[in-house]
Amino acid sequence: MAAYRGLRRRQGELVERDAQALMGRHGSSAYYNARQLADDERQGRLVEIDRPSGHWSKVRRRIGALTGLKGRTDSTTRRLGE
């Protein structure tokens, strides 16, 4: 059980580092970039050996929580859904 908790903690730290890196690199576009990475991962266009499955969705959610952009959709994506 302790090994599982350690793994979860390390994965959480990786999510935090990637979220901070995207925000530092892309500023206000970080949420959009994380969403693209999450979509690419979900559709099989992005496979990373050093990131667990679903990692970029967690990063997107973390950036959303930090920036207040949770669940926000840009106008182009909104129009595509109409």
C-alpha positions in Angstrom: 0.0 0.0 0.0 2.9 2.4 0.8 4.3 1.8 -2.7 1.0 2.8 -4.3 0.8 6.0 -2.2 4.4 6.8 -3.3 3.5 6.3 -6.9 0.4 8.4 -6.7 2.5 11.2 -5.0 5.1 11.1 -7.7 2.5 11.2 -10.4 0.9 14.2 -8.7 4.3 15.9 -8.6 4.8 15.2 -12.3 1.3 16.7 -13.1 2.2 19.8 -11.0 5.6 20.2 -12.8 4.1 19.9 -16.2 1.3 22.3 -15.4 3.8 24.9 -14.1 6.1 24.3 -17.1 3.2 24.8 -19.6 2.0 28.0 -17.8 5.6 29.3 -17.8 6.2 28.5 -21.4 2.7 29.4 -22.9 1.2 31.9 -20.4 -2.5 32.4 -21.0 -2.4 29.7 -23.8 -1.4 26.9 -21.3 -4.9 25.6 -20.8 -5.4 25.4 -24.5 -2.1 23.6 -25.0 -2.8 21.1 -22.2 -6.2 20.5 -23.8 -4.6 19.7 -27.1 -2.1 17.4 -25.5 -5.0 15.6 -23.6 -7.0 15.3 -26.9 -4.0 13.9 -28.8 -3.3 11.4 -26.0 -6.9 10.3 -25.9 -7.0 9.8 -29.6 -3.7 7.9 -29.7 -1.7 10.6 -31.5 0.5 11.1 -28.4 2.2 8.3 -26.6 4.8 9.0 -24.0 6.8 6.4 -22.2 7.5 8.6 -19.2 3.9 9.8 -18.6 1.0 7.6 -17.4 -2.2 7.3 -19.4 -4.5 10.2 -18.7 -1.6 12.4 -17.6 -2.3 15.4 -19.8 -6.0 15.4 -18.8 -4.8 15.8 -15.2 -2.5 18.6 -16.3 -5.3 20.3 -18.1 -7.5 20.1 -15.0 -4.7 21.4 -12.8 -4.1 24.4 -15.0 -7.8 25.0 -15.0 -7.9 25.0 -11.3 -4.9 27.3 -11.0 -6.1 29.8 -13.6 -9.9 29.6 -13.2 -10.3 28.4 -16.8 -11.9 25.2 -15.7 -14.3 23.8 -18.4 -13.8 26.9 -20.5 -14.1 26.4 -24.3 -12.7 28.8 -26.9 -15.1 30.3 -29.4 -13.8 28.1 -32.3 -14.4 24.9 -30.4 -17.8 26.1 -29.3 -18.8 26.9 -33.0 -17.7 23.4 -34.1 -20.1 21.9 -31.6 -23.1 24.0 -32.9 
